[in-house]
């Protein structure tokens, strides 16, 4: 893994751990909101990590123009003079994370799909609703985070990190097995 991606990954994990410690030290409405926002900053960071890794590892001929644009979260438009321009592309979080894991899987040579039929996915989707309400509040009630909502945010961040770590561990295992096969072949020659 490139050094910059490794440092980014460490920073994302440190951010979530700091939010856990903050919440464990005190449970206030502000800290609850901060925890949910931080959990989603971490999830968005994981998405960026997955996409950056895929872009850095996949040969350009193996990526369609549409996939490359989505990995960069770009779309295209014309300005008022008829010149082509790149513009940021908003991708809904639930579809973006599925795409990011899929492309990461291709980059590491394995199929990775999030299980969208289980309780983790439902908690993730529920937590997105809470996060959206917190970052776009329309009233005082929109700033409240219940115990159940807090648990959904915690579970969502944990689930995404666990899926990623499992994928990374499987990749490391395969690389070690390949290294061992290569060592045996070299000894035989």
C-alpha positions in Angstrom: 0.0 0.0 0.0 1.3 3.4 -0.9 2.6 5.4 2.1 0.1 8.2 1.6 -2.8 5.8 1.5 -1.4 4.0 4.6 -1.2 7.3 6.5 -4.7 8.3 5.4 -6.0 4.9 6.6 -4.3 5.4 10.0 -5.7 8.9 10.3 -9.2 7.7 9.6 -9.0 5.0 12.2 -7.5 7.4 14.7 -10.4 9.7 14.1 -13.0 7.1 15.0 -11.0 6.0 18.1 -10.9 9.6 19.3 -14.6 9.9 18.8 -15.2 6.7 20.9 -13.0 8.0 23.7 -14.7 11.4 23.6 -18.1 9.7 23.9 -16.9 7.3 26.7 -15.7 10.3 28.7 -19.0 12.2 28.5 -22.4 11.7 27.0 -23.8 15.1 25.9 -26.0 16.1 23.0 -23.0 17.8 21.4 -20.8 14.7 21.8 -23.6 12.5 20.3 -23.8 14.7 17.3 -20.0 14.8 17.0 -19.8 11.1 17.2 -22.3 10.6 14.3 -20.6 13.2 12.2 -17.2 11.6 12.9 -18.5 8.1 12.1 -19.6 9.3 8.7 -16.5 11.3 8.1 -14.7 8.0 8.7 -17.1 6.1 6.3 -16.5 8.8 3.7 -12.8 8.5 4.3 -13.0 4.7 3.7 -14.8 5.3 0.4 -12.0 7.8 -0.6 -9.4 5.2 0.4 -11.0 2.4 -1.6 -11.4 4.6 -4.7 -7.9 6.0 -4.5 -6.5 2.5 -4.1 -8.5 1.2 -7.1 -7.4 4.1 -9.2 -3.8 3.6 -8.3 -3.8 -0.2 -8.9 -6.2 -0.9 -11.8 -4.7 -0.6 -15.3 -6.5 2.2 -17.1 -7.5 -0.3 -19.9 -9.4 -2.3 -17.3 -11.5 0.7 -16.2 -14.3 2.0 -18.3 -14.5 5.8 -18.8 -17.7 5.8 -16.6 -16.0 3.9 -13.8 -13.0 6.2 -13.9 -15.3 9.2 -13.7 -17.1 7.7 -10.7 -13.9 6.8 -9.0 -12.9 10.4 -9.2 -16.5 11.5 -8.4 -16.5 13.6 -11.6 -19.0 14.4 -14.3 -18.7 16.6 -17.3 -20.6 19.6 -18.5 -20.2 22.4 -21.0 -19.7 26.0 -20.0 -21.6 28.9 -21.6 -18.9 29.1 -24.3 -19.2 25.4 -25.2 -16.0 24.2 -23.6 -16.0 20.9 -21.8 -15.5 21.1 -18.0 -15.2 18.7 -15.2 -17.6 19.1 -12.3 -17.9 17.3 -9.0 -20.4 14.5 -9.0 -22.5 13.8 -5.9 -23.1 10.1 -5.4 -25.5 8.9 -2.7 -23.5 7.3 0.1 -25.2 3.9 0.0 -24.6 3.4 -3.7 -21.1 5.0 -3.5 -19.9 2.6 -0.9 -21.1 -0.4 -2.9 -19.3 0.9 -5.9 -16.1 1.7 -3.9 -15.9 -1.8 -2.4 -16.6 -3.4 -5.8 -13.8 -1.5 -7.5 -11.4 -2.1 -4.6 -12.2 -5.8 -5.0 -11.3 -5.7 -8.6 -8.0 -3.9 -7.8 -7.0 -6.7 -5.3 -8.3 -9.5 -7.5 -11.3 -10.6 -5.4 -15.0 -10.0 -5.5 -16.1 -7.8 -2.6 -19.8 -7.1 -2.2 -21.5 -5.6 0.8 -24.3 -7.8 2.1 -27.3 -5.5 1.7 -29.8 -8.1 3.0 -28.6 -8.1 6.6 -29.2 -6.0 9.7 -25.8 -4.2 9.2 -27.1 -2.7 5.9 -30.3 -1.6 7.5 -28.4 0.0 10.4 -26.2 1.7 7.9 -29.1 3.1 5.9 -30.8 4.3 9.2 -27.6 6.0 10.3 -27.4 7.8 6.9 -30.8 9.3 7.7 -29.6 10.5 11.1 -26.4 11.9 9.6 -28.4 13.8 6.9 -30.7 15.2 9.5 -27.8 16.4 11.7 -26.0 18.1 8.8 -29.2 19.7 7.5 -31.2 20.5 10.6 -34.5 22.3 10.2 -35.4 22.5 13.9 -34.2 21.7 17.4 -35.5 18.1 17.3 -33.3 17.5 14.3 -30.2 17.9 16.5 -31.2 15.2 18.9 -29.6 11.7 18.7 -31.3 8.9 20.5 -29.6 5.9 21.9 -30.9 3.8 19.0 -29.6 6.3 16.5 -26.2 6.4 18.2 -26.0 2.7 18.1 -26.8 2.6 14.4 -24.0 5.1 13.6 -21.6 3.1 15.8 -22.6 -0.2 14.1 -22.4 1.4 10.6 -18.8 2.6 11.1 -17.7 -0.6 12.7 -19.3 -2.7 10.0 -17.6 -0.8 7.1 -14.3 -1.0 8.9 -14.7 -4.7 9.5 -15.6 -5.4 5.9 -12.5 -3.5 4.8 -10.2 -5.2 7.2 -11.4 -8.6 6.2 -10.7 -7.8 2.6 -7.3 -6.5 3.4 -6.5 -9.6 5.6 -7.6 -11.9 2.8 -5.4 -10.0 0.4 -2.4 -10.3 2.7 -3.0 -14.0 3.2 -3.1 -14.5 -0.6 0.1 -12.5 -1.1 1.9 -14.6 1.6 0.7 -17.8 0.0 2.0 -16.6 -3.4 5.3 -15.7 -1.8 5.6 -19.2 -0.3 4.8 -20.8 -3.6 7.4 -18.7 -5.3 10.0 -19.6 -2.6 9.3 -23.3 -3.1 9.7 -23.0 -6.9 13.0 -21.1 -6.5 14.4 -23.7 -4.2 13.5 -26.4 -6.7 15.3 -24.7 -9.5 
